[in-house]
């Protein structure tokens, strides 16, 4: 019988994101608090001899060598010597290039699913190493939940789940934002603090506030300054989220998605309905990054 596996990969938002400095390898050291949310893509993996092929519900998405799912499959084959193949289909629900790590989550799901489908028996440490080769967010997407991250985002410490009832309104403006351009933008500031034992004082304070439930005082994104300068409409959307009743709002990653923090689902749904000109999602925190559903 043909083996068919189905997995769900969840989107992430950055509740806090600061840029520390540029590294010698060209990347940046950051401090961030990741949170997965219930907006998710679904992927199916079907056993196939020798070849890997991929299809997607979104025709605009590259499904060849440039796709992280395809690259994850090829990386596993190359490093393990596996000669098996797979037919992969991605049902895309997370907006593309939206600051939500949709592609990174898809790659994490591919690593987990193909490890099972091909019976590779790779331990979590090896999967994390492969994940980092694919992208800075992929190691986090393997685990998901609430996590503090440093360096490129791959040094992770799991945190307690968000306390109390928390819901988010995600606003997805139809604007393309380049993460590379933002990291190299002259208006992108850097933290003036020097990390002590791997973290700045501001980041330690943000983690404490988050764990005590004080989200309004800790939500922050350093990248908003250059992105809002390039796209003033995004600043207006953030202001609108606050005007409508969100207790905090920020851009996720390098954008363009913005999120508003709400005390309950009803409030989040009401605010989403009051943004008729923007695609929105009403989501809750998700406890994991990848989940097998079949």
C-alpha positions in Angstrom: 0.0 0.0 0.0 1.1 3.6 -0.7 2.1 5.4 2.4 0.4 8.9 2.7 1.3 11.3 5.5 -0.3 14.7 6.2 1.2 17.4 8.3 0.3 20.9 9.4 2.9 23.7 9.7 1.9 26.8 11.7 2.7 30.4 11.1 4.8 32.4 13.6 4.8 36.0 14.8 7.5 37.9 16.5 6.1 39.4 19.8 9.5 41.1 20.3 12.3 41.7 17.8 15.5 43.7 18.2 18.6 43.8 16.0 21.9 43.7 17.9 24.7 43.8 15.3 25.9 42.6 11.9 27.9 39.4 12.0 31.1 38.7 10.0 29.2 36.2 7.9 26.8 38.9 6.8 23.8 37.8 9.0 22.6 39.8 12.0 22.4 38.8 15.6 18.9 39.4 16.9 16.9 39.0 20.0 13.3 37.8 19.5 10.3 36.1 21.1 8.6 33.8 18.7 5.1 32.6 19.0 3.3 30.1 16.7 -0.3 30.8 15.9 -3.2 28.7 14.5 -2.9 29.9 10.9 -1.5 26.9 9.2 -0.5 25.3 5.8 -1.2 21.6 5.2 1.3 19.3 3.4 0.8 15.8 2.1 3.7 13.4 1.5 3.2 10.3 -0.6 5.7 7.5 -1.0 7.2 7.3 -4.5 10.2 5.6 -6.0 13.4 7.6 -6.7 12.0 11.0 -7.6 10.8 14.0 -5.6 8.0 16.2 -7.1 6.0 19.0 -5.6 2.7 20.7 -6.3 1.0 23.7 -4.6 -2.5 25.2 -4.3 -0.9 28.6 -5.0 0.2 28.7 -8.6 2.5 31.7 -8.0 4.7 29.7 -5.6 7.9 28.1 -7.1 7.8 24.4 -6.5 11.2 23.6 -7.9 14.7 24.1 -6.6 14.0 27.4 -5.1 11.3 26.1 -2.7 12.3 25.3 0.8 10.3 22.1 0.9 12.0 20.8 -2.2 15.4 21.9 -0.8 14.7 20.1 2.5 13.9 16.9 0.6 17.1 17.2 -1.5 19.2 18.0 1.6 17.9 14.8 3.3 18.6 12.7 0.3 22.1 14.1 -0.2 23.2 13.8 3.5 21.7 10.4 4.2 22.2 8.7 0.9 18.5 7.9 0.7 17.3 7.1 -2.8 13.6 7.1 -2.1 11.3 9.7 -3.5 8.1 11.5 -2.6 5.1 13.3 -4.1 4.5 16.4 -2.0 1.5 18.7 -2.2 1.3 22.0 -0.3 -2.1 23.5 0.5 -1.0 27.1 1.1 -3.0 29.1 3.6 -0.3 31.3 5.1 0.3 34.4 2.9 3.6 34.2 1.0 6.5 36.4 2.0 4.5 37.9 4.9 6.9 37.8 7.9 5.1 34.7 9.2 7.8 32.1 8.4 5.4 30.2 6.2 8.1 28.8 4.0 10.3 28.0 7.0 7.5 26.1 8.6 6.8 24.2 5.4 10.5 23.2 5.4 10.3 22.1 9.0 7.3 19.9 8.2 9.2 18.4 5.3 12.1 17.4 7.5 9.9 15.8 10.1 7.6 14.1 7.6 10.3 12.7 5.3 12.3 11.5 8.3 9.2 9.3 9.0 8.3 8.5 5.4 11.8 7.4 4.4 12.5 5.8 7.8 15.7 7.8 8.2 15.6 7.7 12.1 17.3 11.0 12.4 17.4 12.3 16.0 16.2 15.8 16.8 19.7 17.2 17.0 20.5 16.2 13.4 17.1 17.5 12.2 17.9 20.9 13.9 21.3 21.0 12.1 19.7 20.4 8.8 17.0 23.0 9.6 19.6 25.7 10.2 21.2 25.0 6.8 17.8 25.8 5.2 17.2 29.1 7.1 17.4 30.9 10.4 13.7 30.4 11.3 13.5 26.7 10.4 15.0 25.4 13.7 12.3 27.3 15.6 9.6 26.1 13.3 10.5 22.5 14.1 9.3 23.1 17.7 7.1 26.1 17.8 5.3 27.4 20.9 6.6 30.4 22.8 10.4 30.7 22.7 13.2 33.3 23.2 15.8 33.3 20.5 19.2 34.9 20.0 22.1 34.9 17.5 20.5 34.4 14.0 17.3 33.2 15.8 18.6 29.6 16.1 19.6 29.7 19.8 16.3 28.9 21.4 15.0 28.7 24.9 11.4 27.5 25.4 9.3 29.8 27.5 6.1 29.3 29.4 3.0 29.5 27.2 1.2 32.9 27.1 -0.9 33.3 30.3 -4.6 33.9 30.2 -6.8 34.1 27.1 -4.9 35.8 24.2 -6.1 36.1 20.6 -4.5 37.9 17.7 -5.8 39.7 14.6 -3.4 39.3 11.7 -3.6 42.0 9.0 -2.1 41.0 5.7 -1.6 44.0 3.4 -0.9 43.3 -0.2 2.6 44.8 -0.1 5.9 43.1 -0.9 8.7 43.7 1.7 12.2 42.5 1.2 13.9 41.2 4.4 17.3 41.6 2.9 16.6 45.2 1.9 15.3 45.9 5.5 18.4 44.5 7.2 20.5 46.7 5.0 18.4 49.8 5.2 20.2 53.0 6.5 17.3 53.6 8.9 17.5 50.3 10.6 18.8 51.0 14.1 20.7 48.6 16.4 20.4 48.1 20.1 22.8 50.3 22.0 23.1 47.7 24.8 25.8 45.1 25.0 24.5 41.5 25.7 25.5 40.0 29.1 25.6 36.2 29.2 24.0 36.2 25.7 21.1 38.7 26.4 20.7 42.4 26.7 19.0 43.9 29.7 16.0 45.0 27.5 15.5 41.5 26.2 15.6 40.0 29.8 13.0 42.6 30.8 10.8 41.8 27.8 10.9 38.1 28.6 9.9 38.8 32.2 7.0 41.0 31.1 5.8 38.4 28.7 5.8 35.7 31.3 3.9 37.9 33.7 1.3 38.6 31.0 2.2 42.2 30.4 2.1 42.0 26.6 1.2 45.7 26.0 4.5 46.8 27.5 6.8 44.3 25.8 5.5 44.0 22.1 8.2 45.6 20.0 9.8 45.4 16.5 13.0 47.3 15.6 12.4 46.8 11.9 9.2 48.9 11.9 11.2 52.1 11.4 12.7 51.4 8.0 9.7 49.4 6.8 7.2 52.1 7.8 9.4 54.7 6.2 9.2 52.8 2.9 5.5 51.8 3.3 3.6 54.4 5.4 0.4 52.5 4.8 1.7 49.8 7.2 2.1 52.4 10.0 -1.5 53.4 9.4 -2.7 49.8 9.7 -0.9 49.4 13.0 -2.4 52.7 14.3 -5.9 51.5 13.1 -5.5 48.2 15.1 -4.8 50.2 18.2 -7.7 52.5 17.6 -10.1 49.6 17.2 -9.2 48.1 20.6 -6.1 46.0 20.4 -4.1 46.2 23.6 -0.8 46.1 21.6 0.1 45.9 17.9 3.3 45.4 15.9 4.7 44.2 12.6 5.8 40.5 12.5 9.4 39.9 11.3 10.3 42.2 8.4 6.6 42.4 7.5 4.3 43.2 5.9 1.9 41.3 8.2 0.9 43.2 11.3 -0.7 41.7 14.4 -2.9 43.1 17.1 -3.2 41.5 20.5 -6.7 41.0 21.9 -8.1 39.8 25.2 -10.6 37.3 23.7 -11.8 35.9 20.4 -14.9 38.0 20.2 -12.8 41.2 20.3 -10.4 39.9 17.7 -13.3 38.9 15.4 -15.0 42.3 15.8 -11.7 44.2 15.0 -11.1 41.9 11.9 -14.6 42.8 10.6 -13.8 46.5 10.9 -10.9 46.1 8.5 -12.8 45.2 5.3 -10.2 46.4 2.9 -7.4 44.2 4.3 -7.2 40.4 4.4 -7.2 39.3 8.0 -6.9 36.2 10.1 -8.2 35.7 13.7 -5.8 33.3 15.5 -4.8 31.9 18.9 -1.4 30.8 20.1 -0.4 27.4 18.9 1.7 25.1 21.1 3.8 23.6 18.3 5.3 24.4 15.0 4.6 21.1 13.1 1.8 18.6 13.7 1.0 15.3 12.1 -2.7 15.1 11.2 -2.7 11.8 9.3 
